[in-house]
Each structure stands twice: as structure tokens, then as C-alpha cells.
């Protein structure tokens, strides 16, 4: 499940930015969400990801173009340029500098900044107390084929995200305890070798 997690957790961060106000169309909701995200020092959330018949829980913190996520299977730091992914089972840390195209797969902020150009959105029928949006990529080259986002109507934070990938597999993300916070130290988004002295560093840059 690790490969799926590497691509999905960052997508989670994207949808954590979709907070809304009194908007009436999907495009307005996404525009206001992007604006609010840019003005928010940080966001944190707990989540459960279900895919391929298994599940994993974790926590993610996002600050502008940086993020840190932690799950039992892996831990990832991204400082806006360099990404470190630590896998406890292997003791390895992979270091990369994602390209723009790769950021569309692993970096939520690249998707946030380009959603107007990359996705068509529409409102879906919602149950009481929720708002639902559908995102369809304009390009067939993107690995996301469709995303359904369910928002809490009271808090405007995500409750559930269902993503269909280019291999027709479905990934379900249940979000809880979403909070907006203050500034976060830059060291939170970089790998600290001192905390993992026995880790094998694999530099793929």
C-alpha cells in the first residue's frame, strides 16, 4: 500500500485547503478556498486512508508550499524544494527534488495553484449538513480521473474524499480534527538525521 500512500497523502493536503464561505458555484468555492488557504499559516488534520482492501491512519500538517505527514508505513517531509520519505520497515530515506509534473502527483500545493487550469468542477447533490464537489481533470495525462469531496457545512472542512485513479482503483479518505493554526518552524518540514541515526540515505536528486 506504500506506493498508493505516497501519492494520496499529498492529495489529502490539497483537499484540506478547500474551506468555503458563502459561495454558490463550485468554481467560486474553489477560488475562495485557494485564497483562504494562502492566507492560513498552517492546517493540521487526522485521517484514515482506505485503498486496496487495507487502511492506514495518520496525521498531516501543511504550511503554504510545505508539508509533513506521518503514518505507521512512512513519514514524509517537504520543504518547498526537497522531499524526504522515510520508510520504517526498510530504514531507508529517499531524497528527491520533484519536478513540476511530479509535484502534480505528490505535492498538493502544485495542484492547488493550478486547479483553475487543470480541473473542471461542479456541485453535486448533498445530504443535510454537507457540501459535495466533483473535480474532473481536463488532461487525460493526470493520474487522478475523478475526485468527490464532502465538506462539513458547519465548519467547511473536509469530512470525506473519494478519489478514482488512472488505474480505476478507488481511494477513500476520511478526515477528522481539521484545525487552522499559526506559523510552524521550517525545521518541521525537513528530515532530521539526528532523530534517525541508523537510516540509510538514498539521494535520488
C-alpha positions in Angstrom: 0.0 0.0 0.0 3.0 2.3 0.4 3.1 3.4 -3.2 -0.5 4.4 -3.1 0.0 6.3 0.2 2.9 8.3 -1.3 0.6 9.7 -4.0 -2.6 10.0 -1.9 -1.4 11.8 1.3 -0.3 14.9 -0.6 -3.7 14.9 -2.4 -5.2 14.9 1.0 -3.4 18.1 1.7 -4.9 19.6 -1.4 -8.4 18.9 -0.2 -7.7 20.2 3.3 -7.4 23.6 1.7 -11.0 23.5 0.3 -12.7 25.6 3.0 -15.6 27.6 1.8 -17.7 30.6 2.7 -20.9 31.9 1.0 -20.1 30.7 -2.5 -22.8 29.4 -4.8 -20.9 27.6 -7.6 -18.1 25.0 -7.5 -15.6 27.4 -9.1 -16.4 30.1 -6.6 -15.9 27.7 -3.8 -12.6 26.6 -5.1 -11.4 30.1 -5.7 -12.3 31.2 -2.2 -10.8 28.0 -0.8 -7.5 28.8 -2.5 -7.5 32.4 -1.3 -8.2 31.3 2.3 -5.5 28.6 2.1 -2.9 31.1 1.0 -3.8 33.3 4.0 -3.7 30.4 6.5 -0.3 29.9 8.2 -1.0 26.2 8.7 -3.5 23.4 8.7 -3.4 20.1 10.6 -5.7 17.0 10.4 -6.0 13.4 11.3 -7.1 10.9 8.6 -7.8 7.3 7.6 -7.0 6.2 4.1 -8.7 3.1 2.7 -7.3 1.5 -0.5 -6.7 -1.9 -2.0 -8.6 -3.6 0.8 -6.4 -2.2 3.6 -6.4 1.0 5.6 -3.9 3.4 7.3 -4.3 6.2 9.7 -2.1 9.3 10.1 -1.6 13.0 10.7 -0.6 15.8 8.3 0.4 19.4 8.8 0.5 21.8 5.9 2.1 25.3 5.7 1.9 27.1 2.4 4.1 25.0 0.0 5.5 22.7 2.7 4.1 19.7 4.5 4.9 16.9 6.9 2.8 13.7 7.1 3.2 10.8 9.4 1.7 7.2 9.2 2.8 3.8 10.5 4.0 3.0 7.0 6.0 6.1 6.1 6.9 9.6 7.1 7.4 12.4 4.5 8.8 15.9 4.8 8.7 18.5 2.0 10.3 22.0 2.4 9.2 23.5 -0.8 12.1 22.1 -2.9 13.4 18.9 -1.3 11.3 15.9 -0.3 12.4 13.2 2.2 10.5 9.9 2.6 11.4 7.6 5.4 10.1 4.0 5.4 10.5 2.4 8.9 10.3 -1.2 7.6 13.4 -0.7 5.4 15.1 2.0 7.4 15.6 4.0 4.1 15.2 7.7 3.4 14.6 8.6 -0.2 15.6 12.2 -1.1 14.1 13.8 -4.2 13.6 17.2 -5.7 10.2 16.8 -7.5 9.7 18.3 -11.0 6.6 20.3 -11.8 5.0 17.1 -13.2 5.9 15.0 -10.2 4.5 17.6 -7.9 1.1 17.1 -9.5 1.3 13.6 -8.1 3.0 14.1 -4.7 2.8 17.8 -3.9 -0.7 19.2 -3.0 0.4 22.8 -3.5 1.2 22.4 -7.2 -2.4 21.2 -7.7 -3.9 23.9 -5.6 -2.1 26.6 -7.5 -3.2 25.2 -10.9 -6.7 23.9 -10.2 -8.3 26.6 -12.4 -6.2 25.4 -15.3 -6.3 21.7 -14.6 -9.7 20.7 -13.3 -13.4 21.2 -14.2 -15.6 21.3 -11.1 -19.2 21.1 -10.3 -21.6 20.9 -7.3 -23.2 17.6 -6.5 -26.4 16.8 -4.6 -25.6 17.0 -0.9 -27.1 15.5 2.2 -28.1 17.8 5.0 -25.2 19.4 6.7 -22.7 18.8 3.9 -21.5 20.2 0.6 -20.2 17.9 -2.2 -18.0 18.8 -5.1 -16.7 16.9 -8.1 -13.4 17.5 -9.8 -12.5 16.1 -13.2 -9.1 16.8 -14.7 -9.1 18.4 -18.2 -5.9 16.4 -19.1 -6.1 12.7 -19.5 -2.4 12.6 -18.5 -3.2 13.2 -14.9 -3.3 10.2 -12.6 -6.5 11.4 -10.9 -9.6 10.6 -13.0 -12.2 11.9 -10.6 -12.4 13.2 -7.0 -15.5 13.7 -4.9 -15.1 15.9 -1.9 -17.6 16.0 1.0 -17.4 19.1 3.2 -18.9 19.8 6.6 -21.4 22.6 6.0 -20.9 24.0 9.5 -17.1 24.1 9.6 -16.4 24.0 5.9 -13.6 21.4 6.5 -13.4 18.1 4.6 -15.2 15.1 6.0 -14.5 12.5 3.3 -12.7 12.4 -0.1 -13.1 9.6 -2.7 -10.6 9.6 -5.5 -10.6 7.5 -8.7 -7.1 6.9 -10.1 -6.0 6.3 -13.6 -5.9 2.5 -12.9 -9.5 2.7 -11.9 -8.7 2.0 -8.3 -10.6 4.0 -5.7 -9.1 5.6 -2.6 -11.3 6.7 0.3 -10.0 9.3 2.8 -11.9 10.0 6.0 -10.8 13.3 7.6 -11.2 14.4 11.2 -10.0 17.0 13.7 -9.1 19.6 11.0 -7.7 22.8 12.5 -6.2 26.0 11.3 -3.1 27.1 13.2 -0.3 29.6 13.4 3.2 29.6 11.9 5.2 26.5 12.0 9.0 26.3 12.3 10.7 25.4 9.0 12.6 22.5 10.7 9.2 20.7 10.9 9.3 20.2 7.1 12.9 18.8 6.8 14.4 15.4 7.7 16.5 15.5 10.9 19.2 12.9 10.6 19.9 13.1 14.3 16.5 11.6 15.0 17.1 8.7 12.6 20.9 7.9 13.1 20.6 4.5 11.6 18.6 5.4 8.5 20.1 4.7 5.1 20.1 7.8 3.0 19.3 7.3 -0.7 19.8 10.5 -2.6 17.8 10.4 -5.9 18.4 14.1 -6.8 
